[in-house]
Amino acid sequence: MGLRSFFDRIEPHFTKGGRYERFFPLYEMVESFLYTPRTVTTVAPHARSYIDMKRIMTYVVIATIPCILMALYNTGLQVNLAIASHGASGWRASIIEALGIGFDAANPLANMLHGLLYFLPIYIVTLAVGGVWEVLFATVRRHEVNEGFLVTSMLYTLILPASTPLWQVALGISFGVVIGKEVFGGTGKNFLNPALVGRAFLYFAFPAQMSGDSVWTPVDGFSGATALAVVAAEGHQQLVTYGITWMDAFIGTIQGSLGETSTLACLIGLAFLLVTRIANYRMVLGCMAGMIGFSALLNFIGSDSNPAFAMPWYWHLVTGGFAFGLAFMVTEPVSGSHTNAGRYVYGALIGVMVVMIRVINPAFPEGMMLAILFGNVFAPLIDHFVVKANIKRRARRL
């Protein structure tokens, strides 16, 4: 019996009014993930395209694959490099030794497998805890569970440090799903990005585990500053003394959150989203224009006391979470602007804010997370003024 035949036979028992109605949301989630829903609109005038929510979410997950692979490699690379000087300990090291893989940072397989041992627990906890909240709210509200959480869970995992305690991972995704999305009605009704809400909660609730020099490479006793921390303290010219070149930052072999370090991987994912038209290019252009324009302005103004003023735009692009946020969160359609003109303004606002937070406010070297949440809050207002301006312009034509 094929899977479709199997679902056809059991469906009457799980639909509303069936024998196992209480499991209806869980059944809908499994069936929708495996198959295209039967209710997809395919003809005019009601459909603008044949793509459905499932395919949109699937495309976004596919776009994160380069970042996932780089997260595994770079996490393992940074850990193996640190182990060479600080020694290995913990259950992950025991597994690596038992498998006979070793801790050679020059071995890509050793890096990938070691990175997997950090990535997988965080993702499993995120998926399990967040999934429970999704099913719980779907059961109470009697609606189906959609694939939106698959994207949220992956993005949330990729923006966490590898050293994040698993209980904090569970707490953060709970806050992001419940407070960032479900209290507003669920997927499509949230005005903030749930993954960023969960990450911001952890950032302010547990700053010791989310910032500083000792959280990025999870090896006992190891400490190393991120590129943005160096820039805030000494200027981007000093990055080379820490062994960080622009190409290292572009490829992603530097310290940082799991999936944010590689600008190359992020741009590959962004290109896929733009080609498939899941991402709107207006947001991308607006964000890049805002970042380049404001960083150039600060370069021109200069500062004797703040070396970050001299940081050029191409360093802003490859450090911190700018590229990741640009690819997967600025372009997120639900929490962003919905008008074409508003998308340019929305993107530009984020681009300006991220540079402003990074450079002018030294307390937050990484500004992309806060800049995107700031843009989310103002997106409805931006659309309001765009619509009002369109109404006035059309009224003058009459």
MOLINWO-V529269 format. One record per residue. RES is the residue in one letter. SS is DSSP state (hx for helix, st for strand, lp for the rest). PSI is psi as a letter, one per 30 degrees, with the letter a starting at -180 (999 if undefined). BURIAL is 1 if it has 9 or more other C-alpha atoms within 8 Angstrom, else 0. Layout:
res={RES & RES}
ss={SS & SS}
psi={PSI & PSI}
burial={BURIAL & BURIAL}
This chain:
res={M & G & L & R & S & F & F & D & R & I & E & P & H & F & T & K & G & G & R & Y & E & R & F & F & P & L & Y & E & M & V & E & S & F & L & Y & T & P & R & T & V & T & T & V & A & P & H & A & R & S & Y & I & D & M & K & R & I & M & T & Y & V & V & I & A & T & I & P & C & I & L & M & A & L & Y & N & T & G & L & Q & V & N & L & A & I & A & S & H & G & A & S & G & W & R & A & S & I & I & E & A & L & G & I & G & F & D & A & A & N & P & L & A & N & M & L & H & G & L & L & Y & F & L & P & I & Y & I & V & T & L & A & V & G & G & V & W & E & V & L & F & A & T & V & R & R & H & E & V & N & E & G & F & L & V & T & S & M & L & Y & T & L & I & L & P & A & S & T & P & L & W & Q & V & A & L & G & I & S & F & G & V & V & I & G & K & E & V & F & G & G & T & G & K & N & F & L & N & P & A & L & V & G & R & A & F & L & Y & F & A & F & P & A & Q & M & S & G & D & S & V & W & T & P & V & D & G & F & S & G & A & T & A & L & A & V & V & A & A & E & G & H & Q & Q & L & V & T & Y & G & I & T & W & M & D & A & F & I & G & T & I & Q & G & S & L & G & E & T & S & T & L & A & C & L & I & G & L & A & F & L & L & V & T & R & I & A & N & Y & R & M & V & L & G & C & M & A & G & M & I & G & F & S & A & L & L & N & F & I & G & S & D & S & N & P & A & F & A & M & P & W & Y & W & H & L & V & T & G & G & F & A & F & G & L & A & F & M & V & T & E & P & V & S & G & S & H & T & N & A & G & R & Y & V & Y & G & A & L & I & G & V & M & V & V & M & I & R & V & I & N & P & A & F & P & E & G & M & M & L & A & I & L & F & G & N & V & F & A & P & L & I & D & H & F & V & V & K & A & N & I & K & R & R & A & R & R & L}
ss={lp & lp & hx & hx & hx & hx & hx & hx & hx & hx & hx & hx & hx & hx & lp & lp & lp & lp & lp & lp & hx & hx & hx & hx & hx & hx & hx & hx & hx & hx & hx & hx & hx & hx & lp & lp & lp & lp & lp & lp & lp & lp & lp & lp & lp & lp & lp & lp & lp & lp & lp & lp & hx & hx & hx & hx & hx & hx & hx & hx & hx & hx & hx & lp & hx & hx & hx & hx & hx & hx & hx & hx & hx & hx & hx & hx & hx & hx & hx & hx & hx & hx & hx & hx & hx & hx & lp & lp & lp & lp & hx & hx & hx & hx & hx & hx & hx & hx & hx & lp & lp & lp & lp & lp & lp & lp & lp & hx & hx & hx & hx & hx & hx & hx & hx & hx & hx & hx & hx & hx & hx & hx & hx & hx & hx & hx & hx & hx & hx & hx & hx & hx & hx & hx & hx & hx & hx & hx & hx & hx & hx & lp & lp & lp & lp & lp & lp & hx & hx & hx & hx & hx & hx & hx & hx & hx & hx & hx & lp & lp & lp & lp & lp & lp & lp & hx & hx & hx & hx & hx & hx & hx & hx & hx & hx & hx & hx & hx & lp & lp & lp & hx & hx & hx & lp & lp & lp & lp & lp & lp & lp & lp & lp & hx & hx & hx & hx & hx & hx & hx & hx & hx & hx & hx & hx & lp & hx & hx & hx & hx & lp & lp & lp & lp & lp & lp & lp & lp & lp & lp & lp & lp & lp & lp & lp & lp & hx & hx & hx & hx & hx & hx & hx & hx & lp & hx & hx & hx & hx & hx & hx & hx & lp & lp & lp & hx & hx & hx & hx & hx & hx & lp & lp & lp & lp & lp & lp & lp & lp & lp & lp & lp & hx & hx & hx & hx & hx & hx & hx & hx & hx & hx & hx & hx & hx & lp & lp & lp & lp & lp & hx & hx & hx & hx & hx & hx & hx & hx & hx & hx & hx & hx & hx & hx & hx & hx & hx & hx & hx & hx & hx & lp & lp & lp & lp & lp & hx & hx & hx & hx & lp & lp & hx & hx & hx & hx & hx & hx & lp & lp & lp & hx & hx & hx & hx & hx & hx & hx & lp & lp & lp & lp & lp & lp & lp & lp & lp & lp & lp & hx & hx & hx & hx & hx & hx & hx & hx & hx & hx & hx & hx & hx & hx & hx & hx & hx & hx & hx & hx & hx & lp & lp & lp & lp & lp & lp & lp & hx & hx & hx & hx & hx & hx & hx & hx & hx & hx & hx & hx & hx & hx & hx & hx & hx & hx & hx & hx & hx & hx & hx & hx & hx & hx & hx & hx & hx & hx & lp}
psi={k & l & e & e & e & e & e & e & e & f & e & f & f & f & l & k & f & a & e & h & e & f & g & e & e & e & e & e & e & e & e & e & e & e & l & k & k & f & g & k & k & f & l & l & g & f & k & f & l & f & k & l & e & e & e & e & e & e & e & e & e & e & f & f & e & e & e & e & e & e & e & e & e & e & e & e & e & e & e & e & e & e & e & f & f & f & l & k & l & l & f & e & e & e & e & e & e & e & f & g & e & l & h & j & f & f & j & e & e & e & e & e & e & e & e & e & f & e & e & e & e & e & e & e & e & e & e & e & e & e & e & e & e & e & e & e & e & e & e & e & f & h & l & l & k & a & g & e & f & e & e & e & e & e & e & e & e & f & g & k & k & f & g & k & k & e & e & e & e & e & e & e & e & e & e & e & e & e & e & f & e & e & f & g & f & a & k & f & f & k & f & l & j & e & e & e & e & e & e & e & e & e & e & f & e & i & f & e & f & f & l & a & f & g & f & e & j & i & k & k & f & k & k & k & k & l & e & e & e & e & e & e & e & f & l & f & f & f & e & f & f & g & g & j & l & e & e & e & e & e & e & g & h & l & l & a & l & e & g & f & e & j & e & e & e & e & e & e & e & e & e & e & e & e & e & f & g & e & k & k & f & e & e & e & e & e & e & e & e & e & e & e & e & e & e & e & e & e & e & e & e & l & k & f & f & j & f & f & f & f & j & l & e & f & e & e & e & f & l & a & g & e & e & e & e & e & e & f & e & e & f & k & f & e & f & a & l & f & l & e & e & e & e & e & e & e & e & e & e & e & e & e & e & e & e & e & e & e & e & f & j & f & f & i & e & j & f & e & e & e & e & e & e & e & e & e & e & f & e & e & e & e & e & e & e & e & e & e & e & e & e & e & e & e & e & f & f & 999}
burial={0 & 0 & 0 & 0 & 0 & 1 & 1 & 0 & 0 & 0 & 0 & 0 & 1 & 1 & 1 & 0 & 0 & 1 & 0 & 1 & 1 & 0 & 1 & 1 & 1 & 1 & 1 & 1 & 1 & 0 & 1 & 1 & 1 & 0 & 0 & 0 & 0 & 0 & 0 & 0 & 0 & 0 & 0 & 0 & 0 & 0 & 1 & 0 & 0 & 0 & 0 & 0 & 0 & 1 & 0 & 1 & 1 & 0 & 1 & 1 & 1 & 0 & 1 & 1 & 1 & 1 & 1 & 1 & 1 & 1 & 1 & 1 & 1 & 1 & 1 & 1 & 1 & 1 & 1 & 1 & 1 & 1 & 1 & 0 & 0 & 1 & 0 & 0 & 1 & 0 & 0 & 1 & 1 & 1 & 0 & 1 & 1 & 0 & 0 & 0 & 0 & 0 & 1 & 1 & 1 & 0 & 0 & 0 & 0 & 1 & 1 & 1 & 1 & 1 & 1 & 1 & 1 & 1 & 1 & 0 & 1 & 1 & 1 & 0 & 1 & 1 & 1 & 0 & 1 & 1 & 1 & 0 & 1 & 1 & 1 & 0 & 1 & 1 & 1 & 0 & 0 & 0 & 0 & 1 & 1 & 1 & 1 & 0 & 1 & 1 & 1 & 1 & 1 & 1 & 1 & 1 & 1 & 1 & 1 & 1 & 1 & 1 & 1 & 1 & 0 & 1 & 0 & 1 & 1 & 1 & 0 & 1 & 1 & 1 & 1 & 1 & 1 & 1 & 1 & 1 & 1 & 1 & 0 & 1 & 1 & 1 & 1 & 0 & 1 & 1 & 1 & 1 & 1 & 1 & 1 & 1 & 1 & 1 & 1 & 1 & 1 & 1 & 1 & 0 & 0 & 0 & 1 & 0 & 1 & 1 & 0 & 0 & 1 & 1 & 1 & 1 & 1 & 1 & 1 & 0 & 0 & 1 & 0 & 1 & 1 & 1 & 1 & 1 & 1 & 1 & 1 & 1 & 0 & 1 & 1 & 1 & 0 & 1 & 1 & 0 & 0 & 0 & 0 & 1 & 0 & 0 & 0 & 1 & 1 & 1 & 1 & 1 & 1 & 1 & 1 & 1 & 1 & 1 & 1 & 1 & 1 & 1 & 1 & 1 & 1 & 1 & 1 & 1 & 1 & 1 & 0 & 1 & 1 & 1 & 0 & 0 & 0 & 1 & 1 & 1 & 0 & 1 & 1 & 1 & 1 & 1 & 1 & 1 & 1 & 1 & 1 & 1 & 1 & 1 & 1 & 1 & 0 & 1 & 1 & 0 & 0 & 0 & 0 & 0 & 0 & 0 & 1 & 1 & 1 & 1 & 1 & 1 & 1 & 0 & 1 & 1 & 1 & 1 & 1 & 1 & 1 & 1 & 1 & 1 & 1 & 1 & 1 & 1 & 1 & 1 & 1 & 1 & 0 & 1 & 1 & 1 & 1 & 0 & 1 & 0 & 0 & 1 & 1 & 1 & 1 & 1 & 1 & 1 & 1 & 1 & 1 & 1 & 1 & 1 & 1 & 1 & 1 & 1 & 1 & 0 & 1 & 1 & 0 & 0 & 1 & 1 & 1 & 1 & 1 & 1 & 1 & 1 & 1 & 1 & 1 & 1 & 1 & 1 & 1 & 1 & 0 & 1 & 1 & 0 & 0 & 1 & 1 & 0 & 0 & 0 & 0 & 0 & 0 & 0 & 0 & 0 & 0 & 0}
